[in-house]
Amino acid sequence: MTRIVLEVDVNGEELFFVDKDVLALFCGRIRRLVAAGAASARRHPRVALHGFPGGPEAFELIARFCYTDGGRGAAVTAANACVLRCAAEFLDMAAADAPEVGVTSTAAPSLVRMTEKAIEEMPRWPWHTVVDAVKQCQRLVPLADSTGAFDAAVAALVSQMAVPPPAAGDTTPTGSSPESTAFRFSCDTKSSSLSLRGSCISRTWWFEDLVALGPATVERVALELVARGTDHGVVARFLFYYLKCRIAGASAEDKKAMLEASVAVMASLDRSAVSCKGLFGILRIAAPLRLAEACQELLIAMIGRKLDHATLDNLLVPAPSGTASLYDVSMVLRFLAAFLRGGAGDEPARLKKVGRLMDLYLAEVAPDPSLRPAKFLELATTLPAPARDCHDALYRAIDVYFQVHGRLTDEEKMKICGGLSYEKLSPECCKHLARNSEFPTRAAVQALASQHTVLKSIVLREPGQLKPVSPSPPPSTGKRRDGSGVAADDVGGENDGQVILYAGRLDLSLENQNLRSLLDGMHWRVMELEKVCSRMKTQMSKMKQARRGGGGRTARALPRMCS
């Protein structure tokens, strides 16, 4: 019987000359390609295999399987099991047909079954062999996915991660020292104390070996770790370590892929497991990369949930290129919205921490001449009232903003002042506001009136526990109220219900005199402004008459507005 030599072009890299009948016996794809080209006039039929998994090396293994005693002598090892499984799928070798018609005693072995049996033993392979199998599978996608080889390799890898590293004196499967790996990681991330170094080594010894994996594979491994109940803190530290080792020197596309894969996994972790500082580091790296919108939303949501752990330096994110602003205020507003969506409004301690942080941020961005009033007002009013016990810092930020933005109208200023709670201003800030020419007159009057109301409420609060006026301070055994300036004796006297004002504590008569003088001053200021307006109207009427009568004479300049 004449044998037909078949030319096989593998990925355009190498040309093989094989027996057509031998390969067609095992490979359904070869049979179909030969049948399709049967009418060709070529002396040797030729087929081209584009995208063959494993390249010429894998095809040579397949040919050896077909030629060696009907496939019985082929050796499937841990090193080639995954690639042979994918190559068998590509060539449609799944069917275990008889090698020849009429032969019923024995059947040709199935390469698919042989490779699958080897893959089932993968959890018992040495660590470095499993790592190599995972690296191999990431180059064989999508066939590695469709055959299940990739899932099996990742599962075997994760199952071995839970095993403690080798005992002291031994080496890790890859030859790297787990102690040195953990030490480098601990020092680089500043994440653990020396007392925890032993436990860190036992849980992170595998970090260094997985750094070479691709972003999609790292995401796959990390999600498998989470599904198996691995400590979320360990998973988060691994992702940050992976980024730290791989980001430097990577291309923009690779950086983008690594960040998106890491953020996708971190979003599924507990809030306490992910470092706030690390998230802001990702944000700064991602700024010029234009991550996918869904990834950006996940990152902002995670930062928002951790906003009470942020610092002022974290929030000073530079504005996008092409904008006149110094800082990205819109990004901070998105952080605040995510923080409140996470239910932080029901946690007073976290809310107050963010309130103090926002006061610092407002003071930092207030001098920005490009910051629009609407943005500043939104920054000042986004947090609910319980976030601030005192509005002194907010007042100082508004004062700076008014000084820098001198062209604001009184209406715009009053809108911004609407974010102030005058009752939460200290007396010193209230007095400063009343004398501050940058603030509208209405704001000053409202502040003084609210302070008067506060003082009146202090005087009238619990009148039955107050003592009559005494020229001398009360004895040290007397009961006092912290910060109120009102004191009451432990034992009630005959004149209960009258107010006592101790010298040096709270002299309400003096406070009332000061408030009265401030109100008089404001009244005088309003009268002066009315006089100036009247003079301006008179000057304007004279100018109009002069223009009508004098023709081309130059009008006199208007008087300057007194401040």
Secondary structure as UniProt FT lines:
FT   STRAND          5..10
FT   TURN            11..13
FT   STRAND          14..19
FT   HELIX           20..26
FT   HELIX           28..36
FT   TURN            37..39
FT   STRAND          46..49
FT   TURN            50..51
FT   TURN            53..54
FT   HELIX           55..67
FT   HELIX           69..71
FT   TURN            72..73
FT   TURN            78..80
FT   HELIX           81..90
FT   TURN            91..92
FT   TURN            101..102
FT   HELIX           111..120
FT   HELIX           122..124
FT   HELIX           127..138
FT   TURN            141..142
FT   HELIX           143..146
FT   TURN            147..148
FT   HELIX           149..161
FT   TURN            168..169
FT   TURN            173..174
FT   HELIX           178..189
FT   HELIX           194..196
FT   HELIX           197..204
FT   TURN            205..206
FT   HELIX           207..210
FT   TURN            211..212
FT   HELIX           215..227
FT   TURN            228..229
FT   HELIX           232..246
FT   TURN            248..249
FT   HELIX           252..266
FT   TURN            267..268
FT   HELIX           271..273
FT   HELIX           276..286
FT   TURN            287..289
FT   HELIX           293..305
FT   HELIX           307..309
FT   HELIX           312..315
FT   TURN            321..322
FT   HELIX           329..341
FT   TURN            342..343
FT   HELIX           344..346
FT   HELIX           348..365
FT   TURN            366..367
FT   TURN            369..370
FT   HELIX           373..381
FT   HELIX           385..387
FT   HELIX           392..404
FT   TURN            406..407
FT   HELIX           410..417
FT   TURN            418..419
FT   HELIX           422..424
FT   HELIX           427..435
FT   TURN            437..438
FT   HELIX           441..460
FT   HELIX           463..465
FT   TURN            476..477
FT   STRAND          479..480
FT   TURN            482..484
FT   STRAND          487..488
FT   TURN            494..497
FT   TURN            503..505
FT   HELIX           508..550
FT   TURN            551..552
//
